[in-house]
Amino acid sequence: MIIYGVAFLAFCTLAGIFIGELLGKMIGVPANVGGVGIAMMLLIFLGSYLHKRGILDATSEKGVAFWSAIYIPIVVAMAAQQNVYGALSGGPMAILAGTAAVVVAFALVPVLSRIGQKKPEESATAPLTKAPR
Amino acid sequence: MYESLMKVLSGYGLLSGFAIIGLTMWVSYWISDTFTKGRLHGSAIAILLGLLLSYIGGAFTGGTKGLVDIPLFAGVGLLGGAMLRDFAIVATGFGVSVEELKRAGFAGVLALFVGVGASFVAGVGVAMAFGYTDAVSLTTIGTGAVTYIVGPVTGAAIGASSEVMALSIAAGLVKAILVMVATPFIAPYIGLNNPRSAVIFGGLMGTSSGVAGGLAATDPKLVPYGCLTAAFYTALGCLLGPSLLYFLMRGLFG
């Protein structure tokens, strides 16, 4: 049943964010420590375990697949409620500070991608999709 | 008539959200096909449109929630709120390859620390160029360039002025928005086309909404890899900001 998949996804999300909150309390940080990441790990590992056991069948997985597919529209809705006006009225210093951080981080992506890669194997850097999106 | 319409649209907020965003997606993919021959991905155009609408909403109402401050569009806020956003991001994890994650694990952790450090230094550098010299203001603006949550959290902890806090939030917002807008254009030049570089990208950028939007507009398959590392970024920033980074700045600037 599709609801099993949706409920499983909801359980993983809630559990992950709860653990993130607890970790934040433990470290003493007023933020959620990796909640979404932990939830994703739960989904991946619990999901493959339940799948192997045959508890989460193909129909149930549709309940997860739907929310995964609706992700982009949700991100568009998220973009529509960013405080763009506030960001731009912050003045040149705020704009420059934000831009500088982004430029530096972009430049570091290829640098870090090379680190820890023993040899430049083709398979490791092969694009997921052939066609440019 | 207007009253009845508003009653339905606000009473059934989530549904109007689906309808409005669905229409936006349709228009965006139409623009993508007609004017760019599909070269600029429809989702990238949709995110740009969303940000543009949000600017108009903010300028029109003076609120802080963009388009959502206009009552007619309040339903979009439900759809794009933290709950459904996190729910959908977690759902994208279902197709993730564990092997790829393991291979990128160390680089991802490294990227988190480098990302917080580099953003902080960039923010502090700009603040200095604009004439700030005291450790508290420099740290607050620098952490604002980490994310718009780390900035005010750090500023409140070390006693920054409200004007500096507002600047740090604005810097973080600029970062989130710029990542959403620029990622699909920059991606080909920095090799952002595989899970490993997406994990590193998520760790370096860290701003969850920026990474979520930027990767969605680049290649939806990369989303879970980037969001997984980005989920730890703000917390790491909140941990380092008022402690290590502030002590460093106090040591350097007194």
Interface residues (C-beta under 8 A of the other chain):
Chain A: L9 A10 C12 T13 G16 I17 G20 L23 G24 I27 V29 P30 A31 N32 V33 G34 G35 V36 G37 I38 A39 M40 M41 L43 I44 F45 G47 S48 E61 V64 A65 F66 W67 S68 I70 Y71 I72 P73 I74 V75 V76 A77 M78 A79 A80 Q81 Q82 N83 V84 Y85 G86 A87 L88 S89 G90 G91 M93 A94 I95 L96 A97 G98 T99 A100 A101 V102 V103 V104 A105 F106 A107 L108 V109 P110 L112 S113 I115 G116 Q117 A124 T125 A126 P127 L128 T129 P132 R133
Chain B: G17 F18 I21 G22 T24 M25 S28 R39 H41 S43 A46 I47 L49 G50 L51 L52 L53 S54 Y55 G57 G58 A59 T64 K65 G66 L67 V68 F73 V76 G77 L79 G80 G81 L84 R85 D86 F87 A88 I89 V90 A91 T92 G93 F94 G95 V96 V98 R103 F106 A107 L110 A111 V114 G115 A118 S119 V121 A122 G123 G125 V126 A127 A129 F130 I141 G142 G144 A145 V146 I149 V150 V153 A166 L167 S168 I169 A170 A171 G172 L173 V174 K175 A176 I177 L178 V179 M180 A182 I186 P188 I190 G191 L192 N193 N194 P195 R196 S197 I200 F201 G203 L204 M205 S208 S209 A212 G213 A216 T218 D219 P220 K221 L222 V223 P224 C227 L228 T229 A230 A231 F232 T234 A235 G237 C238 L239
